Amino acid sequence: MKTSLFIPLIAALALAGCGSEPAPAPAPAKPKVAKDGVDYQAAVAALPAAQRNGVFIRAIRDAGLPCQGVTSSEQQGDTGSIWRARCEGGVEHVISIEADGNAKVSTRAMTKP
């Protein structure tokens, strides 16, 4: 008796989903903007290469890492917040520009304590 009710119940549930409206598309991500209303990630991306490299050398040096000059930089991914900066000598650092304008620098370079 239980089996005879179970099969029609499953069939009814399966058919209930047919013809229903598709789920709405998720809203596009809003750009991350600081409390002062400035989109620092977009501002850095809009800088000419020489000025952007100047921002990056400052971030690298503020992180306590050696770098005589940033020779190139390129955006990583499509978020606009991650950059790879290459210093003179070939050492590369990954720089993440946070919504509030702070930069986080990651590196694989070996540094002396």
N, C-alpha and C positions, 0 to 999 in steps of 0.2 A: 504494500500500500504506500509506504514512504517513497519507494523508487518511482512509482507511477506519478506522484506529485512533483518529485524533484526534477524530472526531465522537462515538463512543461514550464516550470518556474524558471529554469535556466534559459530556455528558449525565449520566454517573455522578457527576461532581463536583457538578453542579447539584442532583441528587436527594439527595445526601448531606446537604445543608443542610435538606431538608424534614423536618418533624416534630421537629426538635431543639428543646430547651427555649429560651425567650427568655432573653436576658442578664438577670441580676439588676439591679434598680434600684440606682443608686449610693446609698451611705449619705448621709444628710443631713449637711450641713456642720456641724461642731462650732463652737460660739461661740469666738471668739478670746479667750483668757483670759491675763492677764499671769502671769509667774512667781510672783507673790505670791498667785495664785488669784483676783484681782479681775477681773471683766468690766467694764472701764472704759467701754466703748461702751454697755453696758446701763445702767450707773450714770448716765452723762450723760443718756441718753434718759429715765430715770426721774425726773430732777430737775424740780421746778416750773419754769415758763418763766422767771421772774425769776432764779432761781439759775443755770439753764442759761445765760442771757444774761450773767450775771456771770462764769461760766467762760469764755465766748467772748470777752468784752471783755479779759479777762486774756491769753488766747491771742493776740488781735489786737495788743495793746500789746506783749507779749513779742516778737512778730515785728517790732516796730519800725514798725508802721503806726499812723497817727492814727485815733482813734475816741473821741468824747466819751461815747458810750454805745450799747449795742446795744438797738435798739428792738423787734426781732423776730428770731426764728430758726425755721427749719423744716428738718425732716429731708429729705434728698434720696435717692431710691432706696429699696431695701428692705434694705440691708446694715446700717443702724443706725450706720454710722461716718461718714457724710458729712452735713454740715449747711451751710445757707446762713444767714449772720448779716447783718442790715442795721443799719448804724450810723446815728446821727443825721445828717441831711444826705443820706441815701439811698445811701451807698456800701455795696456788698455784698461780702462775703468768703466764700469757701468754706473750711470747716474740716473736716479729716479727723482723727478721733480714732483713734489707733493702739491696738493691743491692749495696749501697755505704759502707756497713759494719756497719752502725749505727743500734742500737737495740732500738725498741720501746717496753716498758713494760706496760702491762695492768693488772689490778688486781681487784678483788672484795673484797679484804681484807680491813677492816676498819682501818684507820690510824688516829692517833691524829694530829690535826692541829699544 
